[in-house]
Amino acid sequence: MLGHWVDLDPYFLHRERVLRLIRTERAAAQLARWDPHRALTPSSPAHLATALGLALPALDTAELPRLVYEHGMAVGRLVGIEQTFCFRRPEDGLQSTDPRIAFEGRLSTDESLAVTGSLSILRIVSASAAGSLDGQQHACLIGVVTRRDAGRIELNPVFAGLRYFIDGAEDHSYMDNRPLRTPLSQLDRFAAVDFRSPVSDAEMAALQTMPAATVRAGLAAILGTTLTRSGWSRARSSMYTGWLQVRQAARNSMWFFPGSSHDGPLTVPMLGTPGEQLTRLFTCGAGLYIVQHSDVITPEVTSLIAAYAQDAGAWEASESLEYMIIDGPDTVRIFRTHGLLPPV
């Protein structure tokens, strides 16, 4: 049977707290599903991290950016977050009995909020891992929210390190650890498009003269598919389904077209009621999710889309999961390659 799971590569791991998490009834049942012969002995930090990753869907874990966006974050909640943090070592080195590394980073989906906390140097898993928790570093943190005020969220981590999303067979005879965000070049009909080519302001202006329905029809024609409107839509946003060829295999896809190019760059407020549209998108079970907007898509929206894709609930909802983002410049490149861009 094919499925998917989260794999964790630890830099830091709190052994006792992780053991308590994976020994809860629901987590133990989840582990038994993926490790029926008890081959995984949670002894070393690497094995404990693997067990934690397998158990995450049963632990009611949610991505912190998603909870903040939906106003659903509560102190005491187990959360995950993956972004860049600044890690700072103590000025007195290892002189104290529990030397700690402080971390801080502006929430990638909301610059008004800082995510802060600290972790014990004594629980760093190796000397090489220590170098990955110093200065500006991209990392995944899993931990409990201990404090929330107007401008700060404090996190007490049980894990810090790297996170991978694995597609494969439950007996591990097949595994594939593609990133959740799939490059557009992986769509067979986009293989000829140079997604690194420059895009001029005139080309962007030409694209934005095209009605949204014409853009959708053009993308469908290039991809050799029919995009069928789903049962859900709003005044300025809509979702469509269609079959696509991805890496020479047919995949069912759900497309989300938020707003229109006349609205300007896609920002978080343009997504409407917090949680409504992205939750519908990532829990429809399609497996391939595509967001298209014919203007710039802000980094905050890109980070929010990633958080929904990374959320354990969405990951558990479909047989396989990957997503793509097609912004205005990429739409120009696609239409230019296939001769559909209006004259500049």
C-alpha positions in Angstrom: 0.0 0.0 0.0 1.3 3.4 -0.9 1.3 6.3 1.5 3.3 9.2 2.8 5.0 10.3 6.0 7.2 12.9 7.5 10.9 12.1 8.0 12.9 14.2 10.5 16.7 14.7 10.6 17.6 16.1 14.0 20.0 18.8 15.0 18.4 19.1 18.5 16.0 16.6 20.1 14.5 16.5 23.6 14.5 12.8 24.3 12.2 12.6 27.3 9.5 14.8 25.8 9.6 13.1 22.4 9.2 9.7 24.2 6.1 11.0 26.0 4.6 12.2 22.7 5.1 9.0 20.7 3.9 6.8 23.6 0.4 8.3 23.6 -2.3 5.9 22.5 -3.0 7.5 19.1 0.7 8.0 18.3 1.5 4.4 19.2 -1.2 3.2 16.8 0.2 5.4 14.1 3.7 4.0 14.6 2.3 0.4 14.6 0.8 1.1 11.2 4.2 2.1 9.7 6.4 -0.2 11.8 4.3 -3.3 12.4 7.3 -5.5 13.2 8.7 -3.0 15.7 11.9 -2.7 13.6 12.2 0.9 14.7 13.8 1.0 18.2 13.5 4.6 19.4 16.9 4.8 21.1 19.2 7.0 19.2 18.2 10.7 18.3 17.9 9.7 14.7 15.5 6.9 15.5 13.5 9.0 17.9 13.2 11.7 15.3 12.0 9.2 12.7 9.4 7.9 15.2 8.2 11.5 15.9 7.8 12.2 12.2 5.7 9.1 11.7 3.5 9.9 14.6 2.9 13.6 13.8 -0.5 13.1 12.1 -1.8 11.5 15.3 -0.5 14.2 17.6 -2.8 17.0 16.4 0.2 19.0 15.2 -0.5 22.0 13.0 1.7 24.5 11.2 2.2 27.7 13.3 1.7 30.1 10.3 -1.6 28.5 9.5 -2.8 28.7 13.1 -1.9 32.4 13.3 -3.6 33.1 10.0 -6.8 31.4 11.2 -6.7 33.0 14.7 -6.7 29.4 16.1 -3.4 29.3 17.9 -3.5 28.6 21.7 -0.8 28.3 24.3 0.0 24.6 24.9 -0.5 23.6 21.3 2.1 21.4 19.5 3.1 23.2 16.3 5.6 23.0 13.5 7.3 25.8 11.7 9.9 25.8 8.9 11.6 29.1 8.0 14.8 31.0 8.6 15.8 31.8 12.2 18.7 33.6 13.8 20.3 31.3 16.4 22.5 32.9 19.0 24.9 31.1 21.4 25.2 32.3 25.0 27.9 34.9 25.7 29.4 32.9 28.6 29.8 29.8 26.4 29.3 26.6 28.3 29.8 28.1 31.8 26.2 27.6 33.0 24.7 24.3 34.0 22.2 24.4 31.1 23.7 26.6 28.4 21.1 27.5 25.8 20.9 28.7 22.2 18.4 31.5 21.7 16.5 31.7 18.4 14.3 34.4 16.8 12.7 34.9 13.5 10.0 37.1 12.0 7.0 34.9 11.1 7.3 34.3 7.4 3.6 35.0 6.8 3.3 38.0 9.2 6.3 40.3 9.8 4.5 41.9 12.8 5.1 38.7 14.8 8.4 37.3 16.1 8.8 33.6 16.9 11.3 33.2 19.8 12.6 30.6 22.2 15.7 28.7 23.3 17.0 25.2 23.3 19.6 23.4 25.4 23.0 23.0 23.9 23.4 19.8 25.9 20.7 18.2 23.7 22.3 19.0 20.3 22.8 15.6 18.7 26.3 16.1 17.3 29.1 18.5 16.9 28.3 18.8 13.2 24.7 19.6 14.0 25.8 22.4 16.3 27.1 24.4 13.3 23.6 24.3 11.8 22.2 26.1 14.9 24.4 29.1 14.7 23.6 32.4 13.0 21.0 32.7 10.2 19.8 29.2 9.4 16.8 27.6 7.7 15.3 25.0 10.0 12.2 23.1 11.0 11.1 23.5 14.7 8.5 21.3 16.4 7.5 22.4 19.8 4.8 23.7 22.2 3.6 27.3 22.2 4.4 28.6 25.7 3.5 32.3 25.3 1.6 34.6 22.9 1.3 38.4 23.1 0.7 41.1 20.6 4.1 40.9 18.9 5.7 37.7 20.0 5.1 33.9 20.1 7.4 31.9 22.4 8.1 28.3 21.4 9.6 25.5 23.5 11.0 23.0 21.0 11.2 19.3 21.2 12.9 19.0 17.8 15.0 21.3 15.6 16.5 20.1 12.3 15.4 19.2 8.7 12.0 17.9 7.6 11.4 15.8 4.5 8.1 14.6 3.1 8.2 11.0 1.8 6.0 9.2 -0.7 6.3 5.5 -0.7 5.1 2.0 0.2 4.3 1.1 3.8 6.9 -1.7 3.6 9.5 1.0 2.5 10.2 -1.0 -0.7 9.7 2.3 -2.6 10.4 5.8 -1.4 10.5 9.2 -3.0 11.4 12.4 -1.1 10.5 15.1 -3.6 9.9 18.6 -2.2 6.3 19.4 -1.7 6.6 22.4 -4.0 7.1 20.9 -7.4 9.0 22.9 -10.1 6.7 23.9 -13.0 9.1 22.2 -15.4 7.9 18.9 -14.0 4.6 19.4 -15.9 5.3 17.6 -19.2 3.7 20.3 -21.3 5.9 23.0 -19.7 9.1 21.2 -20.5 10.0 23.7 -23.2 9.5 26.8 -21.1 12.6 28.6 -19.8 11.5 29.6 -16.3 14.7 31.6 -15.7 14.2 33.9 -18.7 13.6 37.7 -17.9 10.2 39.2 -18.1 9.6 42.8 -19.1 7.1 45.2 -17.6 5.5 45.4 -21.1 5.0 41.7 -21.1 3.4 41.8 -17.6 1.1 44.6 -18.8 0.1 42.6 -21.8 -0.7 39.6 -19.7 -2.9 41.7 -17.4 -5.0 42.8 -20.3 -6.2 39.2 -20.7 -9.5 38.3 -18.9 -9.2 35.7 -16.2 -11.3 33.2 -18.3 -8.9 33.6 -21.2 -5.9 32.9 -19.0 -7.5 29.8 -17.7 -8.5 28.6 -21.2 -4.9 29.3 -22.4 -3.4 27.3 -19.6 -5.8 24.4 -20.2 -5.1 24.4 -24.0 -1.3 24.3 -23.4 -1.6 21.5 -20.8 -4.0 19.5 -23.1 -6.7 19.3 -20.4 -10.1 20.5 -19.5 -10.4 22.6 -16.4 -13.8 22.0 -14.8 -15.2 24.4 -12.3 -15.6 22.8 -8.8 -18.7 23.3 -6.7 -17.0 26.0 -4.7 -16.4 29.5 -5.8 -16.5 33.1 -4.5 -17.1 36.4 -6.3 -13.4 36.9 -7.1 -11.9 33.5 -6.6 -12.6 30.1 -8.0 -11.3 26.5 -8.1 -11.1 24.1 -11.0 -10.2 20.5 -11.4 -8.3 18.8 -14.3 -6.0 15.9 -15.2 -2.4 16.7 -16.0 0.7 14.8 -17.1 3.4 15.2 -14.4 6.7 13.3 -15.0 4.9 11.3 -17.6 2.2 10.1 -15.2 -1.5 11.3 -15.0 -2.3 13.3 -11.9 -5.6 14.7 -10.8 -5.2 18.4 -9.9 -7.1 21.1 -8.2 -6.5 24.7 -9.4 -7.0 27.8 -7.3 -7.4 31.2 -9.0 -7.5 33.8 -6.2 -8.7 37.3 -7.3 -7.6 38.6 -10.7 -4.6 40.5 -12.1 -6.6 43.7 -11.9 -6.4 43.4 -8.1 -2.6 43.8 -8.2 -0.1 41.6 -6.3 -1.7 38.7 -4.4 -1.5 39.5 -0.7 -2.8 37.5 2.3 -5.9 39.7 2.8 -7.0 38.9 -0.7 -7.4 35.3 0.2 -10.7 36.2 1.9 -11.9 34.7 5.2 -8.8 33.3 7.0 -8.6 29.5 6.4 -11.6 29.1 4.1 -10.1 29.0 0.7 -6.7 27.3 1.4 -8.3 24.7 3.7 -10.8 23.8 0.9 -7.9 23.6 -1.6 -5.6 21.3 0.5 -8.3 19.0 1.9 -10.0 18.1 -1.4 -7.8 15.0 -1.8 -6.6 15.8 -5.4 -3.0 15.3 -4.6 -1.7 18.1 -6.9 -2.6 21.6 -6.0 -1.9 24.6 -8.2 -2.3 28.3 -7.3 -2.2 30.8 -10.3 -2.3 34.6 -10.2 -1.4 36.9 -13.1 0.6 39.3 -11.0 3.2 39.1 -8.3 2.5 36.6 -5.5 3.9 38.1 -2.3 6.4 36.0 -0.2 3.8 36.0 2.7 1.3 34.2 0.5 3.9 31.8 -0.8 4.9 31.0 2.8 1.2 30.5 3.8 0.6 28.1 0.9 3.7 26.1 2.0 2.3 26.0 5.6 -1.0 24.6 4.4 0.8 22.0 2.3 3.1 21.1 5.2 0.3 20.8 7.7 -0.1 17.2 9.0 -3.8 17.3 8.4 -3.5 18.1 4.7 -0.7 15.6 4.4 -2.9 12.9 5.9 -5.9 13.8 3.7 -4.6 12.7 0.3 -2.7 9.7 -1.1 0.2 11.9 -2.3 0.7 15.6 -2.1 2.6 18.2 -4.1 1.8 21.8 -5.1 2.8 24.4 -7.7 2.7 28.2 -7.8 2.3 30.0 -11.1 2.7 33.7 -10.7 2.5 36.5 -13.3 6.0 36.3 -14.5 5.8 32.5 -14.9 2.5 32.8 -16.7 4.2 35.3 -19.1 7.0 32.8 -19.8 4.4 30.0 -20.4 2.3 32.1 -22.8 5.3 33.6 -24.5 6.7 30.1 -25.3 3.4 28.9 -26.7 2.6 32.0 -28.6 -0.4 33.1 -26.5 0.9 36.3 -25.1 -0.7 39.4 -26.6 1.6 41.6 -28.7 3.8 43.9 -26.6 
